[in-house]
Amino acid sequence: MLGVDAVAPRWRTWNALEARQRLAVAAAVVGVACALVLALYRFPAQMRYLDETAAFNAAQSADDRLLAGAHAYDISRPFLLAALRILPERTTYAVETGPNVGESTPLTKLSLSGYSQYLLLPRRQVLPGDPRARYLLCYGCELGKYKYYLVTDWDEEAGLVIGHFVR
């Protein structure tokens, strides 16, 4: 016959398991309460930040909003606006970079081709030297190789040229 001692350890184990479960539930409730208090504390500051951001964006011109990404890459905004104005919508162009631009970073030269491809859609970008290119966006490139068949359309900043090919 089983005595009281044989049943007691199982009863103690069950109580220990129940205590762990209660502790886990209490910890979860405390965690949720802390997260809720923190969210309520940060909510007014986040709303002010969103209001300031919305006001800043609303104060920007259409061109500034269009070229917001160019600020991050340090690409000349007048250069991009001139490209948008000069290149017809159904044309091809090439982008060439080089060392002849004053204020520029390595990131600028790396990102210019991809950014202009996005910005100038539906115009189609081709590789430099491709005979299908009707326009050239030169961001500090060497113009010597193009001097006989490139007509300059825009060159208001040092080292930046937009031109069309005559072949």
C-alpha positions in Angstrom: 0.0 0.0 0.0 1.3 3.4 -0.9 1.9 5.8 1.9 1.6 9.6 2.1 5.3 10.0 1.2 4.8 8.5 -2.2 2.1 11.1 -3.2 3.7 14.2 -1.7 6.5 14.7 -4.2 4.1 14.8 -7.1 1.9 17.3 -5.4 4.9 19.5 -4.7 6.0 19.4 -8.3 2.6 20.4 -9.5 2.6 23.4 -7.2 6.1 24.4 -8.5 4.9 24.2 -12.1 1.8 26.2 -11.2 3.9 28.9 -9.5 6.2 29.1 -12.7 3.1 29.6 -14.9 1.7 32.3 -12.6 5.1 34.0 -12.6 5.3 33.9 -16.4 1.7 35.4 -16.7 2.6 38.1 -14.3 5.8 38.9 -16.2 3.8 39.1 -19.4 1.2 41.4 -17.9 4.0 43.7 -16.5 5.7 43.7 -19.9 2.5 44.7 -21.7 1.7 47.4 -19.1 5.3 48.8 -19.5 4.9 48.8 -23.3 1.5 50.5 -23.1 2.8 53.2 -20.7 5.8 53.8 -23.0 3.6 54.1 -26.0 1.3 56.6 -24.3 4.3 58.6 -23.2 5.8 58.7 -26.7 2.6 59.2 -28.6 2.4 63.1 -28.3 6.1 63.5 -29.4 5.6 61.2 -32.4 2.5 63.1 -33.4 4.4 66.4 -33.2 7.2 64.9 -35.4 4.6 63.7 -38.0 3.0 67.1 -38.0 6.3 68.9 -38.5 7.3 66.5 -41.3 3.9 67.0 -43.0 4.3 70.8 -42.7 7.8 70.6 -44.2 6.7 68.5 -47.1 3.7 70.7 -47.8 6.0 73.8 -47.9 8.2 72.2 -50.6 7.7 73.0 -54.2 6.7 70.3 -56.7 10.3 70.2 -58.0 11.7 69.9 -54.5 9.4 67.0 -53.8 10.3 65.4 -57.1 14.0 65.7 -56.4 14.0 64.8 -52.7 16.1 61.7 -53.4 18.7 63.7 -55.2 19.5 65.5 -51.9 20.6 62.2 -50.4 23.0 61.4 -53.2 24.3 65.0 -53.6 23.2 65.2 -57.2 22.9 68.6 -58.7 19.2 69.6 -58.8 19.5 72.1 -61.6 21.2 69.4 -63.7 18.3 67.0 -63.2 15.7 69.7 -63.8 17.4 70.6 -67.0 17.4 67.0 -68.1 13.7 66.7 -67.4 13.1 69.9 -69.4 15.4 69.2 -72.4 15.0 65.4 -73.0 11.8 64.5 -74.9 9.7 61.8 -73.4 10.4 59.3 -76.1 14.1 59.4 -76.4 17.3 57.6 -75.4 20.2 59.0 -73.5 23.5 57.9 -71.9 24.9 59.0 -68.6 28.6 59.4 -68.2 30.5 60.5 -65.1 34.0 61.7 -64.6 36.4 63.7 -62.5 35.7 67.1 -63.9 32.9 68.1 -61.5 33.7 70.3 -58.5 31.5 69.3 -55.6 30.8 65.6 -55.8 31.3 62.5 -53.8 32.0 58.9 -54.8 28.3 58.1 -53.9 27.1 60.8 -56.3 29.0 59.2 -59.3 27.8 55.7 -58.4 24.2 56.6 -57.9 23.7 59.1 -60.8 23.0 56.5 -63.4 20.4 54.6 -61.4 18.7 57.7 -60.0 18.5 59.4 -63.5 17.1 56.2 -64.9 14.3 56.3 -62.4 13.7 60.0 -62.6 13.7 60.3 -66.4 11.2 57.6 -67.2 9.7 57.0 -69.8 13.0 58.0 -71.5 15.3 55.0 -72.0 18.9 55.0 -70.7 21.6 53.2 -72.8 25.2 52.7 -72.0 27.7 55.4 -72.9 29.0 54.9 -76.4 25.8 53.1 -77.6 24.9 54.5 -81.0 21.2 54.5 -80.0 21.8 57.3 -77.5 20.3 60.6 -78.7 21.4 62.6 -75.7 24.3 62.7 -73.3 24.1 63.6 -69.6 27.7 64.4 -68.7 28.5 64.6 -65.0 32.1 65.6 -65.1 33.0 63.4 -68.0 35.7 64.1 -70.7 33.9 65.8 -73.6 36.9 65.6 -75.9 35.8 62.4 -77.5 32.3 63.9 -78.3 33.4 67.4 -79.5 32.6 66.7 -83.2 29.1 65.4 -82.8 27.7 66.7 -79.5 25.7 69.9 -79.5 25.5 71.4 -76.0 22.0 72.1 -74.7 22.8 73.0 -71.1 26.1 73.7 -69.3 25.3 76.2 -66.5 27.4 74.4 -63.8 31.1 73.6 -64.1 31.6 70.1 -65.4 28.0 69.3 -66.0 26.7 69.2 -69.6 23.6 68.0 -71.3 23.8 67.7 -75.1 22.3 65.9 -78.1 24.2 64.0 -80.7 24.2 64.9 -84.4 25.3 62.0 -86.5 
